[in-house]
Amino acid sequence: VAQALVAGPVEIAVVGPPEGAGDAPTRELVRTALAGTEPGLALTWTTDDVAEDERLPLARQRGLVAGQAAAHVCRGFVCDLPTTDPMALARRVRARLDGSPAR
């Protein structure tokens, strides 16, 4: 809790393609984000065609990368470069995948 207060919660917006919201790459990014151990982690999961909905402020102005699902990792609505790679996302959110600690 103290770390979340000092650093702020990690916010993740996963944006997938409109026709493939349940596609494997999108699901893998969401699964990785949910495995994150960052305190206070918040997740929004949407498709590119509704990312501009004002009810999802974290997803606004965040979209696909080269037509692929992408995860945007942010603190205080300031985001790192988006990633399409679940392993890169795991490192950013200190996710534990397959029972092993993230590096």
C-alpha positions as CSV (number, residue, x, y, z in Angstrom):
1,V,0.0,0.0,0.0
2,A,2.8,2.4,0.9
3,Q,4.5,1.7,-2.5
4,A,1.2,2.4,-4.3
5,L,0.9,5.7,-2.4
6,V,4.4,6.8,-3.3
7,A,4.6,5.6,-6.9
8,G,0.9,5.7,-7.7
9,P,-1.1,2.8,-9.0
10,V,-0.1,1.1,-12.3
11,E,-2.9,1.6,-14.9
12,I,-3.1,-0.7,-17.9
13,A,-5.2,-0.3,-21.0
14,V,-5.3,-3.3,-23.2
15,V,-6.8,-2.4,-26.6
16,G,-7.6,-5.2,-29.1
17,P,-8.9,-5.2,-32.7
18,P,-12.6,-4.6,-33.1
19,E,-13.3,-7.9,-34.8
20,G,-11.1,-9.9,-32.5
21,A,-11.8,-8.7,-28.9
22,G,-11.5,-12.3,-27.8
23,D,-8.5,-13.2,-29.9
24,A,-5.5,-15.0,-28.4
25,P,-3.0,-12.1,-28.4
26,T,-5.6,-9.8,-26.7
27,R,-6.4,-12.5,-24.1
28,E,-2.7,-13.2,-23.4
29,L,-2.1,-9.5,-22.7
30,V,-5.1,-9.3,-20.4
31,R,-4.0,-12.5,-18.6
32,T,-0.5,-11.2,-18.2
33,A,-1.8,-7.8,-16.9
34,L,-4.0,-9.6,-14.3
35,A,-1.0,-11.6,-13.1
36,G,0.8,-8.3,-12.3
37,T,1.9,-7.8,-8.7
38,E,2.1,-4.1,-8.8
39,P,0.1,-2.7,-5.9
40,G,-3.1,-0.9,-6.8
41,L,-3.1,-2.2,-10.4
42,A,-6.0,-1.1,-12.5
43,L,-7.0,-2.6,-15.9
44,T,-9.2,-1.5,-18.7
45,W,-9.8,-3.9,-21.6
46,T,-11.5,-2.7,-24.7
47,T,-11.5,-2.8,-28.5
48,D,-10.0,-0.2,-30.8
49,D,-13.5,0.8,-32.1
50,V,-14.7,1.9,-28.6
51,A,-11.4,3.1,-27.1
52,E,-12.6,6.7,-27.5
53,D,-15.6,6.2,-25.3
54,E,-15.5,8.9,-22.7
55,R,-16.5,6.4,-20.0
56,L,-13.1,4.7,-20.4
57,P,-10.7,7.6,-19.9
58,L,-7.7,5.3,-19.5
59,A,-8.2,3.8,-23.0
60,R,-8.7,7.2,-24.7
61,Q,-6.1,8.0,-27.3
62,R,-4.6,4.5,-26.9
63,G,-4.9,2.0,-29.7
64,L,-3.5,-0.8,-31.6
65,V,0.2,-1.1,-32.6
66,A,0.6,-2.1,-36.2
67,G,-2.9,-3.5,-36.2
68,Q,-2.1,-5.8,-33.2
69,A,-3.5,-5.8,-29.7
70,A,-1.4,-3.6,-27.4
71,A,-1.0,-3.0,-23.7
72,H,-0.4,0.6,-22.5
73,V,1.1,0.7,-19.1
74,C,0.6,4.1,-17.3
75,R,1.0,5.9,-14.0
76,G,-1.2,8.9,-13.5
77,F,-2.4,8.7,-17.2
78,V,1.2,9.1,-18.4
79,C,2.1,6.0,-20.4
80,D,5.2,4.1,-21.5
81,L,5.4,3.1,-25.1
82,P,2.8,0.4,-25.7
83,T,3.8,-3.2,-26.1
84,T,2.3,-6.2,-28.0
85,D,4.7,-8.6,-26.3
86,P,3.2,-10.4,-23.2
87,M,6.7,-11.0,-21.8
88,A,7.6,-7.3,-22.0
89,L,4.3,-6.5,-20.2
90,A,5.1,-9.1,-17.6
91,R,8.4,-7.4,-16.8
92,R,6.6,-4.0,-16.5
93,V,4.0,-5.2,-14.1
94,R,6.1,-7.7,-12.3
95,A,3.8,-10.5,-13.3
96,R,4.3,-14.0,-12.0
97,L,3.7,-16.3,-14.9
98,D,3.7,-20.1,-14.6
99,G,4.5,-19.8,-10.9
100,S,7.9,-18.1,-11.4
101,P,8.8,-14.6,-10.3
102,A,9.2,-12.0,-13.0
103,R,12.6,-10.5,-13.6
